[in-house]
Amino acid sequence: MTETKKTPWTTGEICGNLIAIIISMGFATFILLLKSWFLVIGYWVLWAIVIFVGRALVCRHCDFLGKPCPTWCMGLIGSKLYKRSDKKDFTEIKIWRFWLDVIFIAFALLFPLTVYIYYFISEGIVLLDVILAIIYFIVGITTFLIHTLGCRKCTVNGCPLRPKTH
């Protein structure tokens, strides 16, 4: 894999992504805790799968493994969890691995909203629940948008989410 000397993201962009996901995860933990400890455990199991399995499928092949990146600093965290793949870039891996990771991330981010929809249908929810779900939705959209801004600067060859260059 080619070594990238410098990341295209500023410290502010990297920190903004990390802070946004920490707020999202923290708020999700809080609102799920209002419903059940079991749901909180399920939520964190999803994130464990994302971090230990999903990110291993993706981060091991990334130029920024071992460096700060806008994917919630997984470049730094991932370098402590897994060794670099001998593949040169994303064009040499099976792309379903990348999309499996994306699906798990989406499911983890949508899990709290799914729980609230379930409670709304099965038991009904109070106004506070609606307010909390709306706040989480706004936090989630904000997290997604901040992360998307980081993706726009990506230089990793073969990443399906990388912006198309002319």
URSUL-V106293 format. One record per residue. RES is the residue in three letters. SS is DSSP state (helix for helix, strand for strand, loop for the rest). Layout:
RES:SS  RES:SS
This chain:
MET:loop  THR:loop  GLU:loop  THR:loop  LYS:loop  LYS:loop  THR:loop  PRO:loop  TRP:loop  THR:loop  THR:helix  GLY:helix  GLU:helix  ILE:helix  CYS:helix  GLY:helix  ASN:helix  LEU:helix  ILE:helix  ALA:helix  ILE:helix  ILE:helix  ILE:helix  SER:helix  MET:helix  GLY:helix  PHE:helix  ALA:helix  THR:helix  PHE:helix  ILE:helix  LEU:helix  LEU:helix  LEU:loop  LYS:loop  SER:loop  TRP:helix  PHE:helix  LEU:helix  VAL:helix  ILE:helix  GLY:helix  TYR:helix  TRP:helix  VAL:helix  LEU:helix  TRP:helix  ALA:helix  ILE:helix  VAL:helix  ILE:helix  PHE:helix  VAL:helix  GLY:helix  ARG:helix  ALA:helix  LEU:helix  VAL:helix  CYS:helix  ARG:loop  HIS:loop  CYS:loop  ASP:loop  PHE:loop  LEU:loop  GLY:loop  LYS:loop  PRO:loop  CYS:loop  PRO:loop  THR:loop  TRP:loop  CYS:loop  MET:helix  GLY:helix  LEU:helix  ILE:helix  GLY:helix  SER:helix  LYS:helix  LEU:helix  TYR:loop  LYS:loop  ARG:loop  SER:loop  ASP:loop  LYS:loop  LYS:loop  ASP:loop  PHE:helix  THR:helix  GLU:helix  ILE:loop  LYS:loop  ILE:helix  TRP:helix  ARG:helix  PHE:helix  TRP:helix  LEU:helix  ASP:helix  VAL:helix  ILE:helix  PHE:helix  ILE:helix  ALA:helix  PHE:helix  ALA:helix  LEU:helix  LEU:helix  PHE:helix  PRO:helix  LEU:helix  THR:helix  VAL:helix  TYR:helix  ILE:helix  TYR:helix  TYR:helix  PHE:helix  ILE:helix  SER:helix  GLU:loop  GLY:loop  ILE:loop  VAL:loop  LEU:helix  LEU:helix  ASP:helix  VAL:helix  ILE:helix  LEU:helix  ALA:helix  ILE:helix  ILE:helix  TYR:helix  PHE:helix  ILE:helix  VAL:helix  GLY:helix  ILE:helix  THR:helix  THR:helix  PHE:helix  LEU:helix  ILE:helix  HIS:helix  THR:helix  LEU:helix  GLY:helix  CYS:helix  ARG:loop  LYS:loop  CYS:loop  THR:loop  VAL:loop  ASN:loop  GLY:loop  CYS:loop  PRO:loop  LEU:loop  ARG:loop  PRO:loop  LYS:loop  THR:loop  HIS:loop
